[in-house]
Amino acid sequence: MKHVNLRLPDDLHEQARDAAAADDRSLNSWLIAVVRRAVETGEASNRPSGNSATHAAPHGNAH
């Protein structure tokens, strides 16, 4: 299993935490399910939506 450091804006973190709690899951388990569903259904794209200027540039050792 790989580890990923994910930085979320405070508001998105709160919403994700609440959604995980409503689904009776840990935040980590909920995020895994969301990513898995996005990948399996083809909802994930190679490019995030929104303003690319707000996304941090990749750095360091990606896992």
Jmol script that loads the backbone (N, CA, C; Angstrom):
load data "model"
ATOM      1  N   MET A   1       0.854  -1.177   0.000  1.00  0.00           N
ATOM      2  CA  MET A   1       0.000   0.000   0.000  1.00  0.00           C
ATOM      3  C   MET A   1       0.894   1.232   0.000  1.00  0.00           C
ATOM      4  N   LYS A   2       0.551   2.205  -0.791  1.00  0.00           N
ATOM      5  CA  LYS A   2       1.291   3.458  -0.890  1.00  0.00           C
ATOM      6  C   LYS A   2       0.662   4.519  -0.007  1.00  0.00           C
ATOM      7  N   HIS A   3       1.490   5.422   0.441  1.00  0.00           N
ATOM      8  CA  HIS A   3       1.015   6.556   1.236  1.00  0.00           C
ATOM      9  C   HIS A   3       1.066   7.801   0.376  1.00  0.00           C
ATOM     10  N   VAL A   4       0.067   8.653   0.520  1.00  0.00           N
ATOM     11  CA  VAL A   4      -0.014   9.902  -0.221  1.00  0.00           C
ATOM     12  C   VAL A   4      -0.344  11.013   0.764  1.00  0.00           C
ATOM     13  N   ASN A   5       0.425  12.077   0.710  1.00  0.00           N
ATOM     14  CA  ASN A   5       0.079  13.254   1.504  1.00  0.00           C
ATOM     15  C   ASN A   5      -0.846  14.112   0.657  1.00  0.00           C
ATOM     16  N   LEU A   6      -2.007  14.389   1.173  1.00  0.00           N
ATOM     17  CA  LEU A   6      -3.007  15.151   0.441  1.00  0.00           C
ATOM     18  C   LEU A   6      -3.373  16.388   1.239  1.00  0.00           C
ATOM     19  N   ARG A   7      -3.178  17.543   0.637  1.00  0.00           N
ATOM     20  CA  ARG A   7      -3.559  18.794   1.292  1.00  0.00           C
ATOM     21  C   ARG A   7      -4.921  19.215   0.760  1.00  0.00           C
ATOM     22  N   LEU A   8      -5.854  19.404   1.664  1.00  0.00           N
ATOM     23  CA  LEU A   8      -7.204  19.841   1.299  1.00  0.00           C
ATOM     24  C   LEU A   8      -7.484  21.198   1.918  1.00  0.00           C
ATOM     25  N   PRO A   9      -8.191  22.052   1.206  1.00  0.00           N
ATOM     26  CA  PRO A   9      -8.648  23.297   1.831  1.00  0.00           C
ATOM     27  C   PRO A   9      -9.530  22.947   3.029  1.00  0.00           C
ATOM     28  N   ASP A  10      -9.530  23.810   4.032  1.00  0.00           N
ATOM     29  CA  ASP A  10     -10.278  23.540   5.256  1.00  0.00           C
ATOM     30  C   ASP A  10     -11.737  23.186   4.997  1.00  0.00           C
ATOM     31  N   ASP A  11     -12.387  23.931   4.102  1.00  0.00           N
ATOM     32  CA  ASP A  11     -13.805  23.681   3.853  1.00  0.00           C
ATOM     33  C   ASP A  11     -14.030  22.319   3.200  1.00  0.00           C
ATOM     34  N   LEU A  12     -13.161  21.934   2.272  1.00  0.00           N
ATOM     35  CA  LEU A  12     -13.302  20.638   1.606  1.00  0.00           C
ATOM     36  C   LEU A  12     -13.003  19.507   2.582  1.00  0.00           C
ATOM     37  N   HIS A  13     -12.024  19.688   3.439  1.00  0.00           N
ATOM     38  CA  HIS A  13     -11.710  18.682   4.449  1.00  0.00           C
ATOM     39  C   HIS A  13     -12.914  18.453   5.359  1.00  0.00           C
ATOM     40  N   GLU A  14     -13.542  19.531   5.784  1.00  0.00           N
ATOM     41  CA  GLU A  14     -14.714  19.420   6.657  1.00  0.00           C
ATOM     42  C   GLU A  14     -15.853  18.695   5.945  1.00  0.00           C
ATOM     43  N   GLN A  15     -16.088  19.036   4.688  1.00  0.00           N
ATOM     44  CA  GLN A  15     -17.162  18.384   3.932  1.00  0.00           C
ATOM     45  C   GLN A  15     -16.868  16.898   3.730  1.00  0.00           C
ATOM     46  N   ALA A  16     -15.621  16.566   3.425  1.00  0.00           N
ATOM     47  CA  ALA A  16     -15.245  15.166   3.229  1.00  0.00           C
ATOM     48  C   ALA A  16     -15.356  14.398   4.540  1.00  0.00           C
ATOM     49  N   ARG A  17     -14.910  15.004   5.630  1.00  0.00           N
ATOM     50  CA  ARG A  17     -15.006  14.367   6.948  1.00  0.00           C
ATOM     51  C   ARG A  17     -16.468  14.095   7.304  1.00  0.00           C
ATOM     52  N   ASP A  18     -17.332  15.068   7.038  1.00  0.00           N
ATOM     53  CA  ASP A  18     -18.755  14.898   7.321  1.00  0.00           C
ATOM     54  C   ASP A  18     -19.379  13.810   6.445  1.00  0.00           C
ATOM     55  N   ALA A  19     -18.988  13.775   5.175  1.00  0.00           N
ATOM     56  CA  ALA A  19     -19.518  12.747   4.272  1.00  0.00           C
ATOM     57  C   ALA A  19     -19.060  11.359   4.718  1.00  0.00           C
ATOM     58  N   ALA A  20     -17.801  11.259   5.147  1.00  0.00           N
ATOM     59  CA  ALA A  20     -17.287   9.978   5.639  1.00  0.00           C
ATOM     60  C   ALA A  20     -18.048   9.534   6.885  1.00  0.00           C
ATOM     61  N   ALA A  21     -18.272  10.455   7.787  1.00  0.00           N
ATOM     62  CA  ALA A  21     -19.004  10.132   9.016  1.00  0.00           C
ATOM     63  C   ALA A  21     -20.427   9.693   8.698  1.00  0.00           C
ATOM     64  N   ALA A  22     -21.066  10.356   7.750  1.00  0.00           N
ATOM     65  CA  ALA A  22     -22.431   9.997   7.366  1.00  0.00           C
ATOM     66  C   ALA A  22     -22.477   8.605   6.741  1.00  0.00           C
ATOM     67  N   ASP A  23     -21.371   8.184   6.142  1.00  0.00           N
ATOM     68  CA  ASP A  23     -21.265   6.859   5.522  1.00  0.00           C
ATOM     69  C   ASP A  23     -20.682   5.839   6.500  1.00  0.00           C
ATOM     70  N   ASP A  24     -20.491   6.258   7.756  1.00  0.00           N
ATOM     71  CA  ASP A  24     -19.940   5.410   8.813  1.00  0.00           C
ATOM     72  C   ASP A  24     -18.585   4.834   8.422  1.00  0.00           C
ATOM     73  N   ARG A  25     -17.722   5.710   7.879  1.00  0.00           N
ATOM     74  CA  ARG A  25     -16.366   5.321   7.473  1.00  0.00           C
ATOM     75  C   ARG A  25     -15.373   6.316   8.037  1.00  0.00           C
ATOM     76  N   SER A  26     -14.129   5.891   8.090  1.00  0.00           N
ATOM     77  CA  SER A  26     -13.061   6.841   8.386  1.00  0.00           C
ATOM     78  C   SER A  26     -12.873   7.716   7.147  1.00  0.00           C
ATOM     79  N   LEU A  27     -12.253   8.848   7.336  1.00  0.00           N
ATOM     80  CA  LEU A  27     -11.985   9.728   6.192  1.00  0.00           C
ATOM     81  C   LEU A  27     -11.110   9.004   5.179  1.00  0.00           C
ATOM     82  N   ASN A  28     -10.103   8.292   5.641  1.00  0.00           N
ATOM     83  CA  ASN A  28      -9.215   7.566   4.736  1.00  0.00           C
ATOM     84  C   ASN A  28      -9.994   6.532   3.920  1.00  0.00           C
ATOM     85  N   SER A  29     -10.821   5.742   4.579  1.00  0.00           N
ATOM     86  CA  SER A  29     -11.609   4.725   3.893  1.00  0.00           C
ATOM     87  C   SER A  29     -12.560   5.355   2.891  1.00  0.00           C
ATOM     88  N   TRP A  30     -13.164   6.457   3.269  1.00  0.00           N
ATOM     89  CA  TRP A  30     -14.095   7.150   2.379  1.00  0.00           C
ATOM     90  C   TRP A  30     -13.368   7.686   1.142  1.00  0.00           C
ATOM     91  N   LEU A  31     -12.183   8.285   1.352  1.00  0.00           N
ATOM     92  CA  LEU A  31     -11.416   8.814   0.219  1.00  0.00           C
ATOM     93  C   LEU A  31     -10.990   7.698  -0.732  1.00  0.00           C
ATOM     94  N   ILE A  32     -10.596   6.555  -0.187  1.00  0.00           N
ATOM     95  CA  ILE A  32     -10.237   5.416  -1.035  1.00  0.00           C
ATOM     96  C   ILE A  32     -11.426   4.999  -1.883  1.00  0.00           C
ATOM     97  N   ALA A  33     -12.608   4.918  -1.286  1.00  0.00           N
ATOM     98  CA  ALA A  33     -13.813   4.529  -2.028  1.00  0.00           C
ATOM     99  C   ALA A  33     -14.144   5.544  -3.119  1.00  0.00           C
ATOM    100  N   VAL A  34     -13.993   6.824  -2.817  1.00  0.00           N
ATOM    101  CA  VAL A  34     -14.302   7.867  -3.802  1.00  0.00           C
ATOM    102  C   VAL A  34     -13.322   7.810  -4.972  1.00  0.00           C
ATOM    103  N   VAL A  35     -12.041   7.667  -4.685  1.00  0.00           N
ATOM    104  CA  VAL A  35     -11.037   7.583  -5.755  1.00  0.00           C
ATOM    105  C   VAL A  35     -11.237   6.316  -6.568  1.00  0.00           C
ATOM    106  N   ARG A  36     -11.482   5.199  -5.897  1.00  0.00           N
ATOM    107  CA  ARG A  36     -11.693   3.933  -6.612  1.00  0.00           C
ATOM    108  C   ARG A  36     -12.898   4.042  -7.554  1.00  0.00           C
ATOM    109  N   ARG A  37     -13.991   4.618  -7.060  1.00  0.00           N
ATOM    110  CA  ARG A  37     -15.198   4.762  -7.894  1.00  0.00           C
ATOM    111  C   ARG A  37     -14.914   5.671  -9.091  1.00  0.00           C
ATOM    112  N   ALA A  38     -14.185   6.749  -8.868  1.00  0.00           N
ATOM    113  CA  ALA A  38     -13.867   7.676  -9.957  1.00  0.00           C
ATOM    114  C   ALA A  38     -13.001   7.004 -11.018  1.00  0.00           C
ATOM    115  N   VAL A  39     -12.038   6.226 -10.590  1.00  0.00           N
ATOM    116  CA  VAL A  39     -11.147   5.545 -11.530  1.00  0.00           C
ATOM    117  C   VAL A  39     -11.886   4.452 -12.290  1.00  0.00           C
ATOM    118  N   GLU A  40     -12.676   3.669 -11.578  1.00  0.00           N
ATOM    119  CA  GLU A  40     -13.375   2.552 -12.211  1.00  0.00           C
ATOM    120  C   GLU A  40     -14.470   2.999 -13.168  1.00  0.00           C
ATOM    121  N   THR A  41     -15.088   4.133 -12.900  1.00  0.00           N
ATOM    122  CA  THR A  41     -16.164   4.595 -13.774  1.00  0.00           C
ATOM    123  C   THR A  41     -15.659   5.554 -14.847  1.00  0.00           C
ATOM    124  N   GLY A  42     -14.377   5.842 -14.821  1.00  0.00           N
ATOM    125  CA  GLY A  42     -13.802   6.748 -15.807  1.00  0.00           C
ATOM    126  C   GLY A  42     -14.100   8.200 -15.522  1.00  0.00           C
ATOM    127  N   GLU A  43     -14.573   8.512 -14.316  1.00  0.00           N
ATOM    128  CA  GLU A  43     -14.859   9.900 -13.976  1.00  0.00           C
ATOM    129  C   GLU A  43     -13.584  10.693 -13.743  1.00  0.00           C
ATOM    130  N   ALA A  44     -12.503  10.011 -13.434  1.00  0.00           N
ATOM    131  CA  ALA A  44     -11.240  10.706 -13.190  1.00  0.00           C
ATOM    132  C   ALA A  44     -10.620  11.076 -14.524  1.00  0.00           C
ATOM    133  N   SER A  45     -10.160  12.291 -14.634  1.00  0.00           N
ATOM    134  CA  SER A  45      -9.463  12.727 -15.838  1.00  0.00           C
ATOM    135  C   SER A  45      -8.012  12.970 -15.477  1.00  0.00           C
ATOM    136  N   ASN A  46      -7.189  13.093 -16.479  1.00  0.00           N
ATOM    137  CA  ASN A  46      -5.778  13.361 -16.236  1.00  0.00           C
ATOM    138  C   ASN A  46      -5.535  14.800 -15.832  1.00  0.00           C
ATOM    139  N   ARG A  47      -6.536  15.633 -15.966  1.00  0.00           N
ATOM    140  CA  ARG A  47      -6.373  17.038 -15.662  1.00  0.00           C
ATOM    141  C   ARG A  47      -7.494  17.491 -14.732  1.00  0.00           C
ATOM    142  N   PRO A  48      -7.133  18.079 -13.588  1.00  0.00           N
ATOM    143  CA  PRO A  48      -8.179  18.533 -12.663  1.00  0.00           C
ATOM    144  C   PRO A  48      -8.960  19.692 -13.251  1.00  0.00           C
ATOM    145  N   SER A  49     -10.209  19.799 -12.847  1.00  0.00           N
ATOM    146  CA  SER A  49     -11.010  20.932 -13.300  1.00  0.00           C
ATOM    147  C   SER A  49     -10.717  22.131 -12.422  1.00  0.00           C
ATOM    148  N   GLY A  50     -11.101  23.274 -12.864  1.00  0.00           N
ATOM    149  CA  GLY A  50     -10.878  24.477 -12.071  1.00  0.00           C
ATOM    150  C   GLY A  50      -9.651  25.230 -12.537  1.00  0.00           C
ATOM    151  N   ASN A  51      -9.280  26.219 -11.771  1.00  0.00           N
ATOM    152  CA  ASN A  51      -8.169  27.086 -12.107  1.00  0.00           C
ATOM    153  C   ASN A  51      -6.857  26.387 -11.785  1.00  0.00           C
ATOM    154  N   SER A  52      -6.084  26.040 -12.817  1.00  0.00           N
ATOM    155  CA  SER A  52      -4.838  25.319 -12.591  1.00  0.00           C
ATOM    156  C   SER A  52      -3.830  26.156 -11.819  1.00  0.00           C
ATOM    157  N   ALA A  53      -3.999  27.451 -11.804  1.00  0.00           N
ATOM    158  CA  ALA A  53      -3.067  28.311 -11.070  1.00  0.00           C
ATOM    159  C   ALA A  53      -3.201  28.117  -9.566  1.00  0.00           C
ATOM    160  N   THR A  54      -4.310  27.573  -9.115  1.00  0.00           N
ATOM    161  CA  THR A  54      -4.499  27.382  -7.680  1.00  0.00           C
ATOM    162  C   THR A  54      -3.941  26.049  -7.203  1.00  0.00           C
ATOM    163  N   HIS A  55      -3.522  25.183  -8.128  1.00  0.00           N
ATOM    164  CA  HIS A  55      -2.985  23.883  -7.751  1.00  0.00           C
ATOM    165  C   HIS A  55      -1.492  23.993  -7.508  1.00  0.00           C
ATOM    166  N   ALA A  56      -1.030  23.393  -6.430  1.00  0.00           N
ATOM    167  CA  ALA A  56       0.392  23.408  -6.123  1.00  0.00           C
ATOM    168  C   ALA A  56       1.153  22.577  -7.152  1.00  0.00           C
ATOM    169  N   ALA A  57       2.302  23.053  -7.512  1.00  0.00           N
ATOM    170  CA  ALA A  57       3.148  22.308  -8.432  1.00  0.00           C
ATOM    171  C   ALA A  57       3.671  21.057  -7.737  1.00  0.00           C
ATOM    172  N   PRO A  58       3.758  19.954  -8.455  1.00  0.00           N
ATOM    173  CA  PRO A  58       4.276  18.743  -7.834  1.00  0.00           C
ATOM    174  C   PRO A  58       5.733  18.923  -7.456  1.00  0.00           C
ATOM    175  N   HIS A  59       6.101  18.334  -6.330  1.00  0.00           N
ATOM    176  CA  HIS A  59       7.494  18.374  -5.912  1.00  0.00           C
ATOM    177  C   HIS A  59       7.783  17.191  -5.021  1.00  0.00           C
ATOM    178  N   GLY A  60       9.026  16.925  -4.834  1.00  0.00           N
ATOM    179  CA  GLY A  60       9.401  15.838  -3.943  1.00  0.00           C
ATOM    180  C   GLY A  60       9.240  14.484  -4.602  1.00  0.00           C
ATOM    181  N   ASN A  61       9.207  13.465  -3.788  1.00  0.00           N
ATOM    182  CA  ASN A  61       9.125  12.088  -4.251  1.00  0.00           C
ATOM    183  C   ASN A  61       7.684  11.637  -4.282  1.00  0.00           C
ATOM    184  N   ALA A  62       7.081  11.593  -5.452  1.00  0.00           N
ATOM    185  CA  ALA A  62       5.680  11.170  -5.586  1.00  0.00           C
ATOM    186  C   ALA A  62       5.583   9.673  -5.404  1.00  0.00           C
ATOM    187  N   HIS A  63       4.562   9.215  -4.716  1.00  0.00           N
ATOM    188  CA  HIS A  63       4.370   7.778  -4.481  1.00  0.00           C
ATOM    189  C   HIS A  63       3.232   7.293  -5.297  1.00  0.00           C
TER     190      HIS A  63
END
end "model"
wireframe off; spacefill off
backbone 0.3
color backbone group
